[in-house]
Amino acid sequence: MAWVNKGLAAGIHRSVFDTLFDREDLLDGARRATGFQDFGSLDFLEPLDLILEGFDQTSALNPVGRIAARWYLMRLLCNRLRFEAIWQNNLRVATQNVSRPIFILGLPRTGSTLLHEVLALHPALRAPSFWESTFTPRRDPTDFYRVVAAAGQINLANRMAPNLKAIHRLGARLPHECVTIQAHAMRSIQFHAAHRVSKYNRWLQTCDWEPAYRWHARYLKVLQYGENEARWLLKAPGHMLGLTALNHVYPDAKFIQLHRDPVEVIPSMASLSVALRTAFSDTLDEREVGHDTVDQWSRGLTHTLRLRKQNADLDARFIDINYKKLVSHPMEVVGRILEFTGLSSPANFERKVEQHQVRNEKGRHGVHEYSLDRFGLKRSELDDRFAEYRAEHLRI
């Protein structure tokens, strides 16, 4: 990768790089690319400015990283413009109902992707796929090219970050996390996971998440327009940070909270961030990534558990699932979830789940290796930091 960066740097004048993260240049570029003018609510501008500042000043992006970051933001802004055009030109889209959605949340690396894909096999549930979260669908033949573009994006990501596939498998048509949908509102943990945008990440800890969930709800309405209505199945660990706003926008939602020992979760998540950032930056402090990961997820976990204790109605809409139980007895866990959410088990559903397990057995897509030492972390420190959580939720 180093020789590619040097070649790019030699072939591109510095003044070009200076304009990559200019906000007005980005907005005007998206307008020119799409032919649309209206971004909708402008509540995305404040976080966008913080992201741009982080990309330019703290992410230590190499030439490939700077171009990729610019392209990434352009895609989000173009999607936003196309989305607003769809929303405003078809008033029937807004009449869609998004009722009783099911959200999977909890610490990252707790089997949420496995559970998301398995439950999405249920005929009464609908999960957003990678391609339709990444490119605003038109529901016409041109969507074929969006699927191809999404698949190409995944292939490129796997080439640039060779360890990514073993850590977090992606597929253009596979169920995908909500972080990509929320990124269009510029409120998503996705930005800091892939790039060191520290000031933005600090802002994210205390910001108003409601614009992200209002956008999220509208996006789901666009996705389901013209389809038979199904219950949405949604997943992202980051929902723990915005749970208050999520509950306000989706007051009838049900929640599946996954639990796993933070000693296993934290280094696994840190290694994912390192795999992503290494593709775009030649400067990386793994110890900083490790401690940053501890701070972020202990904060999100504390926030969620506190809200559950304070709100009995909210807590009653949660079911708690232990990671070890999910891995060892998946059908038993799925049965509990179906009962909790009021769903029946179709005749062939169990067979589909078993086939999925065979196709995606652990290690099939590579071995994910990680350790506390690599990130300057000690087990005793994590045990102390998460002592209350472990006592309450790791005996399920």
ABEGO torsion letter per residue (X at the ends): XAAAAAAAAAABBAAAAAAAABAAAAAAAAAAAAGBABAEBAAAAAAAAAAAAAAAAAAGBBAAAAAAAAAAAAAAAAAAAAAAAAAAABAAAAABBBBGBBBBBEBBGAGAAAAAAAAAABAABBBBBAAAAABBBAGBAAAAAAAAAAAAAAAAAAAABAAAAAABBBBAABBBBAAAAAAAAGBBAAAAAABBBAAAAAAAAABBAAAAAAAAAAAAAAAABGBBBBBBBBBBAAAAAAAAAAAAABAABBBBBBBBBAAAAAAAAAAAAAAAAAAABABBBAAAAAAAAAAAAAAAAAAAAAAAAABAAAAAABBBBBAAAAAABAAAAAAAAAAAAGBBBBAAAAAAAAAAAAAABBGAAEBBBBBAAAAGBBAAAAAAAAAAAAAAAAAX
